[in-house]
């Protein structure tokens, strides 16, 4: 799978998590997708970039470390994590729909948003 295809896969998981007002750990997302935990930052970046470009609340804020409850070091889209998570929960991601993989790939080229690819260890 390409990074854009993985981003679309993860987008759907995060949209459902938002619908259910859930925060997911990196480990759970890794298990649900088959992506190695250390590679998740690379797959989350296109989603974060898309949200930044479209001025949407950052959907990737729903993926957090099991230990700290905070997004990883590559997350740059918000400072007030609890408040922004509530804003993400309030947005209808299902109605917004999932962008196609090529849109995610273009978003990360236009707005790179994760200078650090690695995810913090649990």
GROMACS elastic network, one bead per residue, 0.5 to 0.9 nm:
[ bonds ]
;  ai    aj funct       b0    kb
    1     4     6  0.80333   500
    1     5     6  0.58816   500
    1     6     6  0.64037   500
    2     5     6  0.51070   500
    2     6     6  0.62494   500
    2     7     6  0.85526   500
    2   101     6  0.81348   500
    3     6     6  0.50095   500
    3     7     6  0.60416   500
    3     8     6  0.86259   500
    3    42     6  0.74939   500
    3    43     6  0.56927   500
    3    44     6  0.89065   500
    3    46     6  0.79044   500
    3   101     6  0.78434   500
    3   104     6  0.83095   500
    3   105     6  0.72683   500
    4     8     6  0.62680   500
    4     9     6  0.86644   500
    4    43     6  0.75826   500
    4    46     6  0.70488   500
    4    47     6  0.88919   500
    4   100     6  0.77269   500
    4   102     6  0.61330   500
    4   103     6  0.76423   500
    4   104     6  0.53065   500
    4   105     6  0.52107   500
    4   106     6  0.88293   500
    5     8     6  0.51000   500
    5     9     6  0.62821   500
    5    10     6  0.86896   500
    5    43     6  0.89011   500
    5   100     6  0.77888   500
    5   102     6  0.81292   500
    5   104     6  0.83443   500
    5   105     6  0.88549   500
    6    10     6  0.61281   500
    6    11     6  0.84211   500
    6    33     6  0.80491   500
    6    35     6  0.83731   500
    6    43     6  0.60849   500
    6    44     6  0.85460   500
    6   101     6  0.79257   500
    7    10     6  0.50683   500
    7    11     6  0.58827   500
    7    12     6  0.86752   500
    7    43     6  0.53813   500
    7    44     6  0.62383   500
    7    45     6  0.81311   500
    7    46     6  0.63901   500
    7    47     6  0.62214   500
    7   101     6  0.70003   500
    7   104     6  0.69293   500
    7   105     6  0.87955   500
    8    12     6  0.64485   500
    8    13     6  0.88991   500
    8    47     6  0.81347   500
    8    98     6  0.65056   500
    8    99     6  0.68546   500
    8   100     6  0.66215   500
    8   101     6  0.58991   500
    8   104     6  0.76887   500
    9    12     6  0.55018   500
    9    13     6  0.67527   500
    9    14     6  0.89718   500
    9    33     6  0.74833   500
    9    98     6  0.89103   500
   10    13     6  0.50683   500
   10    14     6  0.61642   500
   10    15     6  0.85230   500
   10    29     6  0.77281   500
   10    32     6  0.88710   500
   10    33     6  0.72862   500
   10    43     6  0.78864   500
   10    44     6  0.76177   500
   10    47     6  0.85317   500
   11    14     6  0.50927   500
   11    15     6  0.59711   500
   11    16     6  0.85930   500
   11    44     6  0.85993   500
   11    47     6  0.70465   500
   11    59     6  0.78803   500
   11    60     6  0.83819   500
   11    98     6  0.66192   500
   11    99     6  0.85195   500
   12    15     6  0.50673   500
   12    16     6  0.62804   500
   12    17     6  0.85557   500
   12    93     6  0.88543   500
   12    94     6  0.82748   500
   12    97     6  0.86419   500
   12    98     6  0.67616   500
   13    16     6  0.53102   500
   13    17     6  0.61810   500
   13    18     6  0.86901   500
   13    29     6  0.80900   500
   13    32     6  0.84573   500
   13    33     6  0.89842   500
   14    18     6  0.60266   500
   14    19     6  0.84871   500
   14    22     6  0.86866   500
   14    23     6  0.85915   500
   14    24     6  0.82007   500
   14    59     6  0.67767   500
   14    60     6  0.73791   500
   14    62     6  0.69204   500
   14    63     6  0.81225   500
   14    93     6  0.86906   500
   15    18     6  0.51103   500
   15    19     6  0.62230   500
   15    20     6  0.87173   500
   15    59     6  0.76518   500
   15    92     6  0.81586   500
   15    93     6  0.53207   500
   15    94     6  0.60873   500
   15    97     6  0.87391   500
   15    98     6  0.85426   500
   16    20     6  0.62734   500
   16    21     6  0.84577   500
   16    22     6  0.84627   500
   16    93     6  0.80803   500
   16    94     6  0.74601   500
   17    20     6  0.50736   500
   17    21     6  0.59043   500
   17    23     6  0.66925   500
   17    24     6  0.74587   500
   17    62     6  0.77377   500
   17    89     6  0.85105   500
   18    22     6  0.58455   500
   18    23     6  0.76811   500
   18    59     6  0.80762   500
   18    62     6  0.75847   500
   18    85     6  0.87610   500
   18    88     6  0.66682   500
   18    90     6  0.80081   500
   18    91     6  0.80895   500
   18    92     6  0.82766   500
   18    93     6  0.75117   500
   19    22     6  0.77397   500
   19    89     6  0.65661   500
   19    90     6  0.83652   500
   19    91     6  0.85269   500
   19    92     6  0.73718   500
   19    93     6  0.75957   500
   19    94     6  0.77274   500
   20    89     6  0.80489   500
   21    85     6  0.88605   500
   21    86     6  0.82994   500
   21    88     6  0.87721   500
   21    89     6  0.56195   500
   21    90     6  0.87139   500
   22    62     6  0.73069   500
   22    89     6  0.82722   500
   23    61     6  0.82113   500
   23    63     6  0.61817   500
   23    64     6  0.71041   500
   23    69     6  0.87252   500
   23    85     6  0.84023   500
   24    27     6  0.82702   500
   24    28     6  0.64331   500
   24    29     6  0.67984   500
   24    62     6  0.59172   500
   24    64     6  0.61905   500
   24    65     6  0.84769   500
   24    66     6  0.84956   500
   25    28     6  0.52353   500
   25    29     6  0.63711   500
   25    30     6  0.85650   500
   25    62     6  0.80802   500
   25    63     6  0.53503   500
   25    65     6  0.55150   500
   25    66     6  0.55051   500
   25    69     6  0.79867   500
   25    71     6  0.88957   500
   26    29     6  0.52157   500
   26    30     6  0.60607   500
   26    31     6  0.86502   500
   26    37     6  0.64377   500
   26    40     6  0.74596   500
   26    63     6  0.58973   500
   26    64     6  0.59121   500
   26    65     6  0.59927   500
   26    66     6  0.72952   500
   26    71     6  0.88086   500
   26    72     6  0.88594   500
   26   119     6  0.80553   500
   26   122     6  0.87270   500
   27    30     6  0.50660   500
   27    31     6  0.62601   500
   27    32     6  0.86910   500
   27    36     6  0.88608   500
   27    37     6  0.62752   500
   27    65     6  0.81091   500
   27    66     6  0.77405   500
   27   122     6  0.83763   500
   28    31     6  0.50937   500
   28    32     6  0.61309   500
   28    33     6  0.86179   500
   29    32     6  0.50305   500
   29    33     6  0.60819   500
   29    34     6  0.81677   500
   29    35     6  0.79887   500
   29    37     6  0.80368   500
   29    40     6  0.82218   500
   29    63     6  0.77170   500
   30    33     6  0.53589   500
   30    34     6  0.55231   500
   30    35     6  0.50435   500
   30    36     6  0.58287   500
   30    37     6  0.52472   500
   30    38     6  0.88335   500
   30    39     6  0.86991   500
   30    40     6  0.71216   500
   31    34     6  0.53809   500
   31    35     6  0.72238   500
   31    36     6  0.81840   500
   31    37     6  0.83498   500
   32    35     6  0.81453   500
   33    36     6  0.86031   500
   34    37     6  0.86966   500
   35    38     6  0.82253   500
   35    39     6  0.64253   500
   35    40     6  0.65337   500
   35    43     6  0.85649   500
   36    39     6  0.52542   500
   36    40     6  0.66907   500
   37    40     6  0.54310   500
   37    41     6  0.82921   500
   37   118     6  0.87415   500
   37   119     6  0.72047   500
   37   121     6  0.89011   500
   38    41     6  0.71108   500
   38    42     6  0.85777   500
   38   117     6  0.80154   500
   38   118     6  0.55944   500
   38   119     6  0.55646   500
   38   120     6  0.81983   500
   38   121     6  0.83961   500
   39    42     6  0.55909   500
   39    43     6  0.67922   500
   39    44     6  0.89922   500
   39   117     6  0.72947   500
   39   118     6  0.67971   500
   39   119     6  0.75634   500
   40    43     6  0.50235   500
   40    44     6  0.60177   500
   40    45     6  0.85577   500
   40   117     6  0.79446   500
   40   118     6  0.77166   500
   40   119     6  0.69896   500
   41    44     6  0.50396   500
   41    45     6  0.60733   500
   41    72     6  0.79187   500
   41    73     6  0.88937   500
   41    74     6  0.66526   500
   41    75     6  0.84678   500
   41   114     6  0.75886   500
   41   116     6  0.78037   500
   41   117     6  0.50088   500
   41   118     6  0.59258   500
   41   119     6  0.59496   500
   42    45     6  0.54791   500
   42    46     6  0.77447   500
   42   114     6  0.77951   500
   42   116     6  0.86747   500
   42   117     6  0.54576   500
   42   118     6  0.77780   500
   43    46     6  0.64817   500
   43    47     6  0.77324   500
   44    47     6  0.53790   500
   44    48     6  0.63291   500
   44    49     6  0.86742   500
   44    60     6  0.65415   500
   44    74     6  0.89908   500
   44    75     6  0.88828   500
   44   114     6  0.87444   500
   45    48     6  0.50321   500
   45    49     6  0.59623   500
   45    50     6  0.84773   500
   45    60     6  0.83647   500
   45    74     6  0.78875   500
   45    75     6  0.81998   500
   45   104     6  0.88693   500
   45   108     6  0.68226   500
   45   112     6  0.74804   500
   45   113     6  0.61431   500
   45   114     6  0.58123   500
   45   117     6  0.83662   500
   46    50     6  0.60148   500
   46    51     6  0.85605   500
   46   103     6  0.87183   500
   46   104     6  0.50452   500
   46   105     6  0.63475   500
   46   106     6  0.82647   500
   46   107     6  0.61372   500
   46   109     6  0.86044   500
   46   111     6  0.87016   500
   46   112     6  0.79090   500
   46   113     6  0.79500   500
   46   114     6  0.89457   500
   47    50     6  0.51014   500
   47    51     6  0.62001   500
   47    52     6  0.86120   500
   47    58     6  0.79688   500
   47    59     6  0.72718   500
   47    60     6  0.67616   500
   47   104     6  0.64508   500
   47   107     6  0.80706   500
   47   108     6  0.81215   500
   48    51     6  0.51743   500
   48    52     6  0.61905   500
   48    53     6  0.86545   500
   48    58     6  0.59404   500
   48    59     6  0.70057   500
   48    60     6  0.60538   500
   48    61     6  0.86712   500
   48    75     6  0.77711   500
   48    76     6  0.83832   500
   48    77     6  0.71295   500
   48   107     6  0.87980   500
   48   108     6  0.83074   500
   48   112     6  0.88610   500
   48   113     6  0.67482   500
   48   114     6  0.83658   500
   49    52     6  0.51008   500
   49    53     6  0.61279   500
   49    54     6  0.85721   500
   49    58     6  0.87772   500
   49    77     6  0.87951   500
   49   104     6  0.77527   500
   49   107     6  0.55312   500
   49   108     6  0.53568   500
   49   109     6  0.86324   500
   49   110     6  0.80438   500
   49   111     6  0.55249   500
   49   112     6  0.62214   500
   49   113     6  0.55976   500
   49   114     6  0.84481   500
   50    53     6  0.51333   500
   50    54     6  0.60723   500
   50    55     6  0.83105   500
   50    56     6  0.81900   500
   50    58     6  0.87751   500
   50    99     6  0.89092   500
   50   103     6  0.78855   500
   50   104     6  0.62646   500
   50   106     6  0.85561   500
   50   107     6  0.51142   500
   50   108     6  0.71182   500
   50   111     6  0.78517   500
   51    54     6  0.51781   500
   51    55     6  0.57455   500
   51    57     6  0.63554   500
   51    58     6  0.55473   500
   51    59     6  0.71962   500
   51    60     6  0.88271   500
   51    77     6  0.85929   500
   51   107     6  0.87699   500
   52    56     6  0.62593   500
   52    57     6  0.77042   500
   52    58     6  0.71385   500
   52    77     6  0.71001   500
   52   107     6  0.88724   500
   52   111     6  0.77463   500
   52   113     6  0.84375   500
   53    56     6  0.77776   500
   53   107     6  0.71056   500
   53   110     6  0.82842   500
   53   111     6  0.69585   500
   54    57     6  0.89742   500
   55    58     6  0.85954   500
   56    59     6  0.80773   500
   56    88     6  0.86333   500
   56    91     6  0.89522   500
   57    60     6  0.89105   500
   57    61     6  0.86458   500
   57    77     6  0.81171   500
   57    78     6  0.84955   500
   57    84     6  0.70388   500
   57    85     6  0.84411   500
   57    87     6  0.67676   500
   57    88     6  0.57299   500
   57    91     6  0.81238   500
   58    61     6  0.57481   500
   58    62     6  0.84002   500
   58    77     6  0.61517   500
   58    78     6  0.75152   500
   58    84     6  0.77660   500
   58    85     6  0.83225   500
   58    88     6  0.68897   500
   59    62     6  0.62243   500
   59    63     6  0.85129   500
   59    85     6  0.82406   500
   59    88     6  0.61976   500
   59    89     6  0.89068   500
   59    93     6  0.86538   500
   60    63     6  0.57641   500
   60    64     6  0.87669   500
   60    71     6  0.80517   500
   60    75     6  0.77443   500
   60    77     6  0.87666   500
   61    64     6  0.71627   500
   61    70     6  0.81703   500
   61    71     6  0.60857   500
   61    75     6  0.74734   500
   61    77     6  0.81316   500
   61    78     6  0.82099   500
   61    81     6  0.73345   500
   61    84     6  0.76866   500
   61    85     6  0.63671   500
   61    88     6  0.80395   500
   62    70     6  0.88429   500
   62    71     6  0.75660   500
   62    85     6  0.67128   500
   62    88     6  0.81947   500
   63    69     6  0.86934   500
   63    70     6  0.78516   500
   63    71     6  0.59280   500
   63    72     6  0.81545   500
   64    67     6  0.85683   500
   64    68     6  0.75832   500
   64    69     6  0.52717   500
   64    72     6  0.65868   500
   65    68     6  0.54362   500
   65    69     6  0.50910   500
   65    70     6  0.55505   500
   65    71     6  0.61144   500
   65    72     6  0.67449   500
   65   119     6  0.84981   500
   65   120     6  0.72069   500
   65   121     6  0.78905   500
   65   122     6  0.64992   500
   66    69     6  0.56458   500
   66    70     6  0.80862   500
   66   122     6  0.62426   500
   67    70     6  0.82375   500
   67   121     6  0.88471   500
   67   122     6  0.59764   500
   68    71     6  0.83383   500
   68   122     6  0.85954   500
   70    81     6  0.75316   500
   71    74     6  0.79393   500
   71    75     6  0.60856   500
   71    81     6  0.83415   500
   71   119     6  0.88098   500
   71   120     6  0.88962   500
   72    75     6  0.57112   500
   72   118     6  0.82041   500
   72   119     6  0.55549   500
   72   120     6  0.58688   500
   73    76     6  0.77314   500
   73   114     6  0.84030   500
   73   116     6  0.67803   500
   73   117     6  0.83708   500
   73   118     6  0.78003   500
   73   119     6  0.67937   500
   73   120     6  0.70132   500
   74   113     6  0.75774   500
   74   115     6  0.64226   500
   74   116     6  0.51396   500
   74   117     6  0.63590   500
   74   118     6  0.75030   500
   74   119     6  0.74656   500
   75    78     6  0.77955   500
   75   113     6  0.78269   500
   75   114     6  0.67409   500
   75   116     6  0.88731   500
   76    79     6  0.77420   500
   76   113     6  0.69853   500
   76   114     6  0.73299   500
   77   113     6  0.82243   500
   78    81     6  0.64643   500
   78    84     6  0.68993   500
   79    84     6  0.81483   500
   80    83     6  0.56168   500
   80    84     6  0.60464   500
   80    85     6  0.85538   500
   81    84     6  0.51789   500
   81    85     6  0.59933   500
   81    86     6  0.86641   500
   82    85     6  0.51360   500
   82    86     6  0.64194   500
   82    87     6  0.88493   500
   83    86     6  0.52094   500
   83    87     6  0.64636   500
   83    88     6  0.88349   500
   84    88     6  0.61969   500
   84    89     6  0.86009   500
   85    88     6  0.50118   500
   85    89     6  0.62349   500
   85    90     6  0.87157   500
   86    89     6  0.50047   500
   86    90     6  0.63226   500
   86    91     6  0.89700   500
   87    90     6  0.50651   500
   87    91     6  0.65597   500
   88    91     6  0.54021   500
   88    92     6  0.84118   500
   88    93     6  0.84579   500
   89    92     6  0.77969   500
   89    93     6  0.87352   500
   90    93     6  0.89454   500
   91    94     6  0.88050   500
   91    96     6  0.87631   500
   92    95     6  0.54733   500
   92    96     6  0.63861   500
   92    97     6  0.89153   500
   93    97     6  0.62536   500
   93    98     6  0.79967   500
   94    97     6  0.52523   500
   94    98     6  0.76765   500
   95    98     6  0.89309   500
   96    99     6  0.86698   500
   98   101     6  0.89352   500
   99   102     6  0.81613   500
   99   103     6  0.61273   500
   99   104     6  0.69636   500
  100   103     6  0.54899   500
  100   104     6  0.68412   500
  101   104     6  0.52057   500
  101   105     6  0.63015   500
  101   106     6  0.87106   500
  102   106     6  0.60929   500
  102   107     6  0.84910   500
  103   106     6  0.50967   500
  103   107     6  0.60555   500
  103   108     6  0.87682   500
  104   108     6  0.63892   500
  104   109     6  0.87531   500
  105   108     6  0.54890   500
  105   109     6  0.65148   500
  105   110     6  0.88419   500
  106   109     6  0.51192   500
  106   110     6  0.61487   500
  106   111     6  0.84828   500
  107   110     6  0.50975   500
  107   111     6  0.58089   500
  107   112     6  0.75991   500
  108   111     6  0.50882   500
  108   113     6  0.70785   500
  109   112     6  0.59100   500
  112   115     6  0.76093   500
  113   116     6  0.89633   500
  114   117     6  0.63537   500
  116   119     6  0.82207   500
  118   121     6  0.88974   500
